Amino acid sequence: MENFKELETFRYLILASQRQGNRMYTELLTDIGVTPSQAEVISVLTKYQPLSLKELGSLLICETGSPSRLIERMVKENLIERIKNIHDSRFVILQLTELGRNKHKLIVQAEYQMYEALGGLYSKEELQLVNQILRKFLKTPPLSSTLSNRGFI
């Protein structure tokens, strides 16, 4: 395969970029007391709550499969509350607590700081080109539907 080296480089650049971005984001979130995965849950719930666990899982990029362990931890940390579904008591819906809503304000500030740092590295045109390339790569399941549900594809 003549493109092997370029494909291997592409793969490892994506992996390294994800890890570098996660390190940056984790550092910004440390003082807030949440992980990047928790920050994503809080952001998704802010926009779409109340949600069932299944609905939430369909919108998360940070988790594969069911986010039940992550949610359990967030309930224990008083970031999310479970509310019995009024139409079917076997099911619960999730929504942010007051603490979760307050953390969201801080998360937005951390995201802004990260975007400021990244915005200093790349032009709008460069970002559009990279986004176009990555969308093409991510057009297949399983993440394509999650990205589509969130408006990224």
Buried (B, 14 or more C-beta within 10 A) or exposed (E): EEEEEEEEEEEEEEEEEEEEEBEBBBEBBEEBEBBBBBBBBBBBBBEBBBBEBEBBBBBBBBBEEEBEEBBEBBBEBEBBBBEEEEEEEEEBBBBBBEBBBBBBEBBBEBBEBBEEEEEEEEEEEEEEEEEEEBEEEBEEEEBBEBBEBBEBB
